[in-house]
Amino acid sequence: MRNDTLIVEDLLLMMFDDRSGTIAGEGTLFYALGGAVLVELGLGGYVEVDGKQGLAGAKVRAVTGKQPSDPLLRTAHEKIAERERGVQSLLIAIGGDLRKPVLERLVERGMLRQESRRTLGVFRTTATTAADTSHKEAVTARVRAALVDGEEPDDRTAAVAGLLSASGTLPTLHRTIPWSGKVYRRAKELEQRSWGAEAVNAAVLRTVAAVSTSVVVTATT
């Protein structure tokens, strides 16, 4: 199952709170999800980055003659192929509509469950709850091994850990990954490291971290 899931699916699973049914970092979730898709496209060699920094960050372009088979990745790749854009603009363009389809994929896989509920006997809402947690537990164990035990992660695990760090949501996972100064430093190391798609990863994580930080500062002031 692990090889079938995308980085963005593993990331959303990690950010999903099994107890409350909420998702950490909802305010900037689209940046994290868009970043996960961009990093995956970079790891697969489907996109490349111009090192020059513009107002919207480094420029990202699609690699021609090569298209991912996964429909979610293919949609993102086609959007990137429309024209060269800055990574920050792409994170919004790609990530803005990802929450629903990624949740639906996790429901289809049996990892999450969605059911319709009636509130106050009138309003109908959809509640999302945990279902089969075996895959999430495996992903969590690999991330914990990298952050707590200092093991060397594979590209996918490093991507998930780096995006959790960049998005500012890692402390919310304290029940499964105990939060500490050591974990913070290790997460920052993975966030800033270049692995696989060096330029894509650096541009994505730098932007996600910057945007998440600005949102937190604005909220506190």
N, C-alpha and C positions, 0 to 999 in steps of 0.2 A: 504493500500500500504506500510506503514512504516514497518510492520512486514515481508513483502516480500523482502525488500531490505537488502543487506548486509552492514556491517559497511564500507567496502571498497567502495561501491557504494555511500553511503552518504558522505564519505570523498572526493571522486573525484568530486562530485557535488559541495561541498563547495569550493574546490580548483579551480573550473572552473569559469572563468570570463565571465558573460553573455554578457557583452558589447563587449569585444575584441575577445572572442572565444578562449582565451589562458588558459593554466593551470598553476597555480602558482607552483613554485618549480620543474620545469621540470627536472632540473639537477639531483635531488635526488628523483624523483617521485617514482621510483621502490622501494626504501626503505620504503616510507610511505605506499604505497599500499601493499607491502609484509607484513609490520607491521600490517596493518589493518586485513589482512587475518589471521595472526598468533594469534592476540588478539581474533578474533572471534572464532577460533578453541579452544583457551584456555578457553574462556567463556563457550563454549559448552562441555568442558571436553574431547576434542578429542586429546589434546597434553598435555604433562607435561614437566617440566624443571628441570634439575639437577642444583642445586645451585652453583656447582663448576664452576669457571670462567676459560675458556681456552683462547687461542689467538683470537679465533673467538667469544668470549662471552660465555654465559651460554649454556650448551648443551640442545637441544630440542629433545624429542622423541615422537613418535605417541603412543597413547593409543590403544592397540590391542583389537579386538573384538567390536570396535565402530567406525562407519564411517559416516560422514555427508551425507545427501541426496542431498544437493546442488552440482551440478557438478563442479563449480569453487572451492568450498571448498574441495570437494572430490579429485580433482586433486592435490591440495596442500598437502592434508593429505597423499596421496599415495607417494608423493615425500619425505615427512618427514619420512614415514615408511621405505624407502629404507635403511636408516642407521641414526644413531644418529649424529647430526651435530651441530656446534655452531650457535647461533642465527644470527650472522652477515652473515655467509655463506648462511643460509636459506633465509634471507631477499633478497639476490641477486637471489638465485635459484628460489624462489617463485615470487618475485616482478618483475623480469626482463621482463616477458612476459604478465604482467597483464594490461597494459595501454589499448591495443586494445580491449580485450574481455570485460573489464569493461565499456569502452565507448560504445561498441556495446549493452551491456545489458541496458544501460541508454537510448540508441536510441530505442531499442525494447519496453521499458516501456513508450516511448513518452516524456521523460524528456529532451532529447536532440534531435537535428536533424542534420543529415549529408547530404551534397549535393556536387556533383561533379561540379567543376568550371574550366574554361579554363583561364589561365593567359597568357597575351600577345598573345592571339589567338593560342597558341601552347601547352603550358604546362598545363596538367590537374592535379588539386589538389582537395583534399577533405576538405571542410570547415565544422566545427562543430559549431552549434549555439544553443542557448537555445530554448526550446519548452514549454512544460507545466512546469511551475516553482512552482506549488503549493506544491509539496513534498519538494523541496529545501527550500522554505520559511518556512515550518513547522520545518525542521531540523535546519535551521538557528535560528529560534525563540527559540528552546530549548537550543542550544549552547549559544545564547546571554543571555538567562535567567540564565544559569549557570555561565557565565563569568562576565556579567555586573550587574545582579541583585542578584547574590550570591545564587541562588536556588540550591538545592541538585539535581544533575543530575542522571538519570538512567545509567546503565552500558554502554549502546550503546552511549549515548550522551557524557559521560565522556571519552569514547574511542576516539570519533571523536575530541573532544576538546583537549585531550592529544596529539593526533597525529598531529593535526594542530600546537600545541605549539612545539612539538619535532622537526617537520620538518622545523620550522622557517617561515612558510607561514602565520601565523595568522595575522601579521600586514597588509597583502595585502587585508584583508577583512574589512578594516576600514570603507567602505561605509555602511556596514550592521552591523558590530560589532565594534563600535568606539574604537580605540586603545588608551590605557592609561596605566599608571603604575599599576593601580588597576587590569585591565584586564590581564596584563602581570603576575602579582603575582598570580592571581587566576588560570590562565592557567598553570603556573608552578606547582601549588599545585595539580591540576588534573593530570598533566603529571607525577608527582612523587608519586601520591597516588596508593595504591594497591586496586583494586576493581575487584571482580570476579576472573579472572585468575591471581592471584597475581604475581607468578614468571614469567609467559609469558609476562604480561604487563610490568613489571619492566625491563626485559631483552630487550624487543622490543623497548620501548621508550628510554631507555638509549642508545641503539645502534643508533637509528634513529637520536637522538639529537646530538650524538658525530660525526656521519658522516656528518650531515648537517653543523655543526659548522666548521669542518675541511675543507669542500668545500668552505665555505664563506671566511675563513681565507686565503686559497690558492688563491682565486680569487682576494682578496684585496691586496695581496702582490706580 
